[in-house]
Amino acid sequence: MAKNKIKHLEELKTFSNVFQLRKDLKGKWNEVFKNSNPVTLELACGKGEYSLALAKKFPSGNFIGIDIKGARIWRGAKSALEEKISNVIFLRTYIDHIEEYFAEGEVEEIWITFPDPYHASGKARKRLTSTLFLPRYKKILKQGGIVHLKTDDLLLYEFTIETLQAVNANILFHTNDLYASALQYEILEVKLFMKRNILHWGK
């Protein structure tokens, strides 16, 4: 397993759709995609399943999967190359530095899909929907931009609602039983687990 991980990390350096710690591209992501289509991020993308699904479903958009774990990004990036999906790329970096990689108003939407809920005592600030991260998202989102949270963890779902209400965020839609009723957004048809909690809020 360790040998495969090392191999994947080395191979990652050769992928044309992977950018590692590229702060020089701040404000220039449309140049990378060679078009002016809106940019959507998936944070903590893991193996990139959702980034790939978004890119396939919305060919007129640009999608960037972000994660620090290169061995995971390798899977999504390799699949995109094999399937010739040109509107998705991957950025390897820490999410708490995200404003160093994207200019103000450069991003149309952000997806947070099944992040670590950090249940351990004292870890709440590490949650991707904590007040540590919300100002960073607000800074890089365009006016009217949206953040989507999709999680199978009820604690994180409820924590996020409480956090957003505390900062007077504009909650657009939320449910803790997503597939029990009609879906509000077409992309929510992409199912990675059995049950979901979903929450959307906007700038």
Secondary structure, DSSP 8 states (H G I E B T S, - for coil): -HHHHHHHHHHHTT-TTEEES-GGGTT-HHHHHTS---EEEEET-TT-HHHHHHHHH-TTSEEEEEES-HHHHHHHHHHHHHTT-TTEEEEES-GGGGGGTS-TT-EEEEEEES-----STT-GGGSTTSTTTHHHHHHHEEEEEEEEEEES-HHHHHHHHHHHHHTT-EEEEEES-GGGS--SSGGGG--SSS--EEEEEE-
